[in-house]
């Protein structure tokens, strides 16, 4: 049996698990092939995440209309 590895990647609105939310989930194979790359809409009306946006580039416009984690 051949084993392979995957690398999960997440992009949040900030660093606090209590007050921030996920914006993107990605899974990359060990060869660098994206297996999953999904934008997620935060569950509530969310304030802007300008500091995080400067790092990952995900804007409120990009996640508008996307599914929440709850469905």
C-alpha positions in Angstrom: 0.0 0.0 0.0 1.3 3.4 -0.9 1.0 6.1 1.7 0.5 9.8 0.9 0.2 12.9 3.0 -2.0 15.9 2.9 -1.6 19.3 4.3 -4.6 21.2 5.6 -4.6 25.0 5.5 -7.1 27.4 7.0 -7.6 31.2 6.7 -9.4 32.8 9.6 -10.7 36.3 10.2 -8.2 36.6 13.1 -6.4 34.5 15.8 -9.0 34.2 18.5 -11.0 30.9 18.5 -13.6 32.6 20.7 -14.4 35.5 18.4 -13.0 34.8 14.9 -14.3 32.5 12.1 -12.9 30.5 9.2 -13.0 32.1 5.8 -11.2 29.3 3.8 -10.4 25.6 4.1 -7.9 24.0 1.8 -6.3 20.6 1.6 -3.1 20.1 -0.5 -1.6 16.8 -1.5 2.0 16.0 -0.7 2.8 16.7 -4.4 1.3 20.2 -4.2 -2.0 19.4 -5.9 -5.0 21.2 -4.3 -7.6 18.6 -3.3 -10.0 21.0 -1.7 -10.2 24.8 -1.7 -13.4 26.3 -0.3 -14.3 29.8 0.8 -16.7 30.0 3.8 -19.1 32.8 4.8 -18.8 33.6 8.5 -22.0 32.6 10.4 -23.0 36.1 11.6 -22.9 39.6 10.4 -19.1 39.9 10.8 -17.0 43.0 11.2 -14.3 43.6 8.6 -11.1 41.6 9.2 -8.6 44.1 7.8 -5.5 42.8 9.6 -6.2 39.2 8.4 -7.1 40.4 4.9 -3.7 42.0 4.6 -2.2 38.5 5.2 -4.4 36.2 3.1 -6.2 38.6 0.7 -9.7 37.3 1.3 -12.2 40.2 1.2 -15.9 40.3 2.4 -16.9 40.5 -1.3 -15.2 37.2 -2.0 -17.1 35.3 0.6 -20.5 36.9 0.0 -23.1 34.2 -0.8 -20.8 31.3 0.1 -22.0 28.6 2.5 -21.4 28.8 6.2 -19.9 25.8 8.1 -23.4 25.1 9.4 -24.7 24.7 5.9 
